Amino acid sequence: MARPEDRRPIVAGVDPDPAKRWALAWAADEAALRRVPLRLVHAATPPTAGIRRWEPPSSWEACTRALREAGEQVLQAAVSFVEARQPGVEVSGLPAEGDPAWVLREQGHDAAAVVLGSWHLSRVREVFSASVTLNVMAHARCPVVVVPEPQDTVPEDAYFVVGVDGSARSAAAVDVAFQEAALRGAGLRALYVWQPGLLGVLDEHAARKECRRLLHETVADRGAAYPDVALHQELVGGHPVKVLTEASAHALGLVVGTRGHGGFTGMLLGSVSQGVLHHARCPVITVPHDLPA
């Protein structure tokens, strides 16, 4: 994510249901912390969810007009919500037409981050929502934050969690994790998850030593740049999705890397990124490895 002095806006996808405001609230608070503009985006596609008495118009022109008007109403309500929650944030609404994933990816080109919501849905709608979210996460040129429905648990201590594997994508994720932790005066848990069954002929002692080396090399220099962030380096055995999901239970956010651009969406994100997206109990921030400076 952009550094605090960066004035690039945060882009938030707006759900038409006024009961689903948690992602919008997260985006408003983040924009206030970073003192950057907040751009709210709603891509109207028929039928527009949340419009109680929507009836098919008599013509294509009438349908387009009805969708545009409905989208503008959704955005007006969202702007009012942000203004009430964070009066100091410069907020604007952008009505758009077309595929939501494409619209959000385009808006993310000049953004500090794209913020989306996630929640428990019916099976049909869940598949649609996930396809939009995964598409944006896989192809966005900026960090993408997926904010789940609020849980009953309250963070015991203020900290972020970041997954580290020694690769370029995890190094970019560590940069963002430090920035987020510093912004909130929080700590940072850097986790390297190793799977003994995948180590082949290496003995456990040598494997753990190598994992610790990679973890330390990834976070050491970055930690020096953020002396006020309490850093905890942890080497944990197990499946990465399970370990990171459990670590997310009391965290302010979970930061993971993606594989880059081009090819199939699932291959881009990797099983770990997709797994934590579905199971994490805090906002998940996915970071492309070629994040602009």
N, C-alpha and C positions, 0 to 999 in steps of 0.2 A: 504494500500500500504506500501511497505517497507520504513523504515526510510532512510534518505539521506546517512547515512554511510554504508548501505547495498549495496553490489556489485552484487546482483542478477540482471540479465538482464531484460530489458523490451522487450516483444515479441509483434510484430506488424504483423497482417495479411495484406498481400499486394494484392491490387486489380490490375488486369492487365491493367486497363484503366488508362493511364497516366494523364487523366484529373481529376481523383479522388485521389488527393494526400493530402486531408486535414487531414485524420487520420494519415497518415505517417508523415506529418509535426508536428502534435501534439506529436506523439511518439518521434520524433527526438528532439523536444524542451524539452520534459520531461526528456529524457535520458541526455541531456546536463545539465539541472538543477541539476539532481541527480548525475551526473558524473558516470553513469553506462553504460554498453554495451547495444547496441540495436540489437536484433536478428529479422531479417525480414523473414517471413515464407510465402511461396506460395504453396498451395496444388493444383496441376494440375489435373483437371477432364475434360473429353471430353464432349462437345467441350470447348476449352479454350477461354473464352470471351476476346474480344479485338484483337484477331489475325485475321487480315483482309482477308487473302487468305488461310485459313485453309481448306484442302481437306482431306477426309477420307483416310488414308494410306491403302495399299494393304494387310497388315497383322497385327496381334496383336503386334508383336515385333516392327514393323515400327510405329504403333500407339503410343506405349509406348515411343519410342525414340523421336517421334515428340513432344509429350506432355512434355517430360523432357526438350528438347531443348527450347521449347516455355517458359516453366517455368523459366529456367535459364536466358533467355533474359529479362523476366519480373523482376526478382530479380536484375540483373545487372543494369537495369535502375533505380530501386528503391534505390539501394545502392548508385548510382551516385547522385541521388536526395538528399539523406541524407548527403552525404559528402559535397555537395555544400551548403546545408542549415546550417549544424552544423559540420564544419571541425574537431572539437575536439572530436566528438563522435566515439567510437569504434563500428563499424557496420559490421555485417556479414549477409549473405543470406543463407537461408536453403530451398532448393527445396524438396518437399515432394510429395508423392502419396497417395491417399486415400480420405476419407471423410474429408472435411475441418474442420468440428466441432471437430471430433476426434483428428485430427492432432494438432489443436490449444489447445485443452484441455490437450493433452500430453505435449506439449511445455510449458504450463503454470505451470507444476508441480514444476519447479525450477525457476520460474519467479517472478519478483516484481509486474508485471501487464501484462495483455494482452490487446492490443489496436485494436479495429475494427472500420470500417467505417460504416456509415449509410447514406442513401440518398433516394430520391423519385424515385421509379422505376415503371415499368409496373407491373400490378397486379400479373402476373405469377412469375416474377423474384423477386418481393417484398416478396412473400410468402417464396420462397427458401432462400433469404437472411435472413429474419427474423428467419427462423427455425435454421439456423446456429448460428446466434447471440444469440438467446434464449438458445440454447443447451449449448453453451460455458459459458454464464452467469450463468446458473443454476448449472453447474457441476464443474466450475473452482475452484481451491484451492487458488486463488489469486484474487485481484480486477480485474474487467473487465471494460475497458473504451470504450464506444461507442461514436464516434465523428460524429456529424451530418454535413450535408452540411453547409458551413458558411452562416450565416444570415447577413442581411444588418445592423442590430442593433449593436451598439458598447457599451460594458460595460461602464456605467456611473461612477461607482466606482469599484475598484478591490475587489471582494468578491466571496466566495463560498457559496452554500446553502446545508444544510444537513437536511434530514428528520429524526425526532426523534419520537419514540413511547414508550420509556421506556424499550424496549426489548433488549436482548443480541445482536441481529443483528443490531439494530440502534446504540448501544454503539460502536460496531466495526466500523460502518460507521462514527461516530463522530471522532474516532481516526484518520481515514484516512483523513477526512475533515480538521482537525486541521493541519495535516502534509502538505497537499497540500496548505493550506492557508499560513502557515509559510514559505514554500518553495518559495512562490511568493511575500511575503510581503503583503498579502491580508487580508481582513477581513473575518468573517464567520457569516452567518445568520443560526441559529439553529431554525428550525420550528417544532412546535408540532401542527398537524392539528387534530382538534376534530370535530366529527359529532354529533350534538345534537340529531338527530333522532335515534341514536344507544345507547343512554345512559340509556334507560329503566326508572326506577323509580327515578334515581338520579336527584336532582334539578340542575339547571344550575350553580348556585354559587358553590355548592360542586364539581360538575364535573370539572369546570374550575380550582378550587383550586387544585384538584388532578392532573390534567394535568400539571399545573405549577410546582408542586412538582416533578413529573416524569422528566419533562424537565430539571429542575435545577439539580437534582441528576445525570442525565446522562452527563451533560456538565460541571458541576462545577469543579470537580477534574481535568478533562482533560484541562479545560481552564487555570487552575493554572500552568500547565506544559508548556503552550505557552503564556507567558505574553505579547508578542509583537503582538499577533493576536487580533484584535478588535472583540469582541464577542457580538452579538446581539441575545437575546433569544426572540422568538416571539410565542405567542399562537394565532392560527388563526382558525376560524370556517369555515367549508366547506368540499368539497370532496378533499381528499388528492391529487389525480392526478391533478385536476384543480388548486389547490393552489400551488403545487410544480411546475407545468408547468408554471404558471404565474410568479413565483419567478425566474424561470430559464431564463427569457427573457433578463436580463442584467447581468447574472452571468458568472463567469469564468468556473464554473462546478457545477453540481448537484450530491450529494452523497446520495445513498440509500442503505439499506441492503437487503440481500436475506434471504431465509428461511433455507438454509443449503443443505444437499445432500440426495440423494435417493428419489425414487418415481417419480411422473410425473413432467415434466418440468414446466407446468403452476402453479402447486401447490408449487413448489420450489420457484419460483420467486415472486409469489403473484401478485394480480391485480395492486397494486401501482407501483411495479418495472416495470411491463410490460407496464403499461399505460404511465409512464413518458418516457420510452424508445421511444415510438412512437410519443410523443408530445413535448418533451423538446426542447428548442432552444439553448442548450449549451451541451458540453460533459457530458454524464451521467456515473458516476462511481458506479458500483454495488459492494458491499463488502460482502463476506461470513461471517457469524457470527463466524465461527471457524477459522478465519484468523490466520496463524502461527505468533508467536511473532517475 
